Amino acid sequence: MPRKARQPSQSGIYHIILRGINKQVIFEDEEDNQKFLWYLAHYKEISQYSIYGYCLMYNHIHLMLQESQEPVAHVMKRIGVSYVSWYNRKYGRYGHLFQDRFKSEAVETDEYFLTVLRYIHQNPLKSGEGTIETYPWSSYRHYVEGSDWIDTAFALGIFSSEPEIALNRFKQFMNEKPEETAVMSYTSYKLTDQDAKLAIQNIAKVSIPVELQTIEKEKRDELLRRIKKVEGISTRQIARLTGISQSVIARA
């Protein structure tokens, strides 16, 4: 079956989601996060796109950018190929890192632009990664502290032409609870058991999920915490696949 054509954006602005293949972890440590952001900033100078927001999670990435000299597909190919080549060299691996092609959604109105930006900045809350203000791998801090490569002026300008008023309104809006259906449905999903199994095996470096039962408690609990942060996986699902009780998983 042919792949569905991308919906072109009249504004040139897209909400982009890039996932690890088989939902695998794509950022193992801080250096990995920093390297991806370096490529994101580096290719901005070459391709002249605007970056309005980002959030790097363990196994997926959210971006909001506006294409300029190059179409968004070329931009993402530049960034993806460079990061995967670096990642594979670092970890001595081969092959694909990202799942299929990236997903993209056209962002056409100011209202939806802000809704998507809030969704991106609130991603860490869904995985228990702390607050919007404290999560280190999103663009939120660039809006608060200032930035020389994230294009913050457009979003802040929607709130007010007065910088202090704009920033205060921005902070308030970013922390508001959105409606469940505020952002396109593909941004949230549940993993199949097969995909959840692969994610567990990748994170825990085990051949089958039930091997988690044999791992020393402190290390096992750390692995369970990482597994719980995978988007789309449930505690009940982890318990079913690993044989570890839901109460133990919840306490980890």
NORMO-V24963 format. One record per residue. PHI is phi in degrees with one decimal (none if undefined). D_LAST is the distance of its C-alpha to the last C-alpha in whole Angstrom. Layout:
phi={PHI:PHI}
d_last={D_LAST:D_LAST}
//
This chain:
phi={none:-65.4:-72.4:-67.3:-66.3:-67.9:-79.3:-69.6:-98.1:-67.5:-83.1:82.7:-99.2:-132.6:-94.3:-117.0:-124.7:-125.1:-114.9:-69.5:-62.2:55.8:62.5:-72.1:-64.5:-114.7:-130.5:-83.1:-150.9:-61.9:-60.4:-63.7:-59.9:-64.2:-66.9:-61.9:-65.2:-62.8:-64.2:-61.1:-73.5:-61.5:-75.2:-61.5:-65.9:-84.4:-93.8:62.3:-83.8:-102.6:-113.8:-101.9:-169.3:-155.5:-151.9:-101.8:-107.6:-58.8:-127.0:-157.8:-132.6:-113.9:-133.9:-131.2:-140.5:-120.9:-71.5:-139.5:-74.0:-123.9:-65.7:-59.2:-62.0:-68.8:-60.0:-68.1:-66.6:-57.0:-65.5:-64.3:-61.4:-65.5:-67.7:-64.1:-61.2:-65.7:-62.4:-64.6:-64.7:-62.5:-101.9:61.8:-118.3:-133.2:90.6:-73.1:-116.7:-97.4:-81.3:48.0:-95.4:-68.9:-95.3:-140.6:-134.2:-70.6:-117.2:-110.6:-121.8:-61.7:-61.2:-71.9:-55.1:-68.2:-63.0:-68.0:-61.2:-64.8:-57.9:-61.3:-71.1:-90.3:-53.5:-60.7:-64.4:-69.2:-107.8:66.9:-92.2:105.5:-95.0:-58.7:-69.7:-97.9:-68.6:-81.7:-113.9:-132.0:-82.2:-54.8:-63.2:-66.3:-70.0:-80.4:-97.3:97.1:-154.8:-102.8:-138.6:-91.2:-85.0:-85.2:-62.2:-63.0:-63.8:-63.9:-65.9:-66.6:-79.8:-172.9:-83.2:-91.2:-53.8:-67.3:-64.3:-58.9:-66.4:-63.6:-68.5:-60.2:-58.9:-62.0:-65.8:-63.0:-98.2:-74.9:-80.5:-81.5:-68.6:-58.9:-99.3:-65.8:-119.4:-45.5:-62.0:-70.6:-76.9:-132.1:-164.3:-111.0:-73.7:-70.3:-59.0:-64.3:-67.1:-64.5:-60.1:-63.8:-63.8:-63.1:-61.9:-68.4:-70.2:-85.7:55.7:-120.5:-82.6:-139.9:-57.5:-65.1:-64.7:-58.8:-63.4:-90.7:-85.8:-52.5:-53.7:-63.2:-68.4:-59.6:-65.0:-64.7:-65.2:-63.1:-63.2:-68.4:-64.2:-64.4:-82.5:-67.2:-62.9:92.7:-100.7:-113.8:-60.6:-61.1:-66.5:-59.6:-61.7:-64.1:-83.4:-100.0:80.5:-91.4:-66.2:-61.3:-65.8:-65.3:-63.9:-64.7:-77.9:-62.3}
d_last={43:43:40:41:43:41:42:44:43:46:45:43:40:37:33:32:29:28:25:24:26:24:21:20:19:22:21:20:21:23:26:25:25:28:30:29:30:33:35:34:36:39:40:40:43:45:44:44:42:40:36:35:32:29:25:23:20:18:20:23:25:27:30:33:37:40:42:46:48:46:44:40:40:42:39:36:38:39:35:33:36:36:32:31:34:33:29:31:33:30:28:30:30:32:33:31:28:28:29:32:34:32:32:35:36:39:39:42:42:41:39:37:37:35:33:32:31:29:27:26:25:23:21:18:18:17:14:13:14:16:20:23:24:22:21:23:23:25:29:28:29:32:34:33:34:37:37:39:38:36:39:38:41:41:38:39:43:42:41:44:47:46:43:42:42:40:37:37:37:35:32:32:32:29:27:29:27:29:30:28:31:32:31:32:30:29:26:24:23:21:21:23:21:23:22:18:19:20:18:15:18:19:15:14:18:19:22:20:16:16:17:13:13:16:13:13:9:9:10:8:5:7:9:6:6:10:11:9:12:15:17:18:15:14:11:14:15:12:12:16:16:14:15:11:11:10:9:6:5:6:4:0}
//
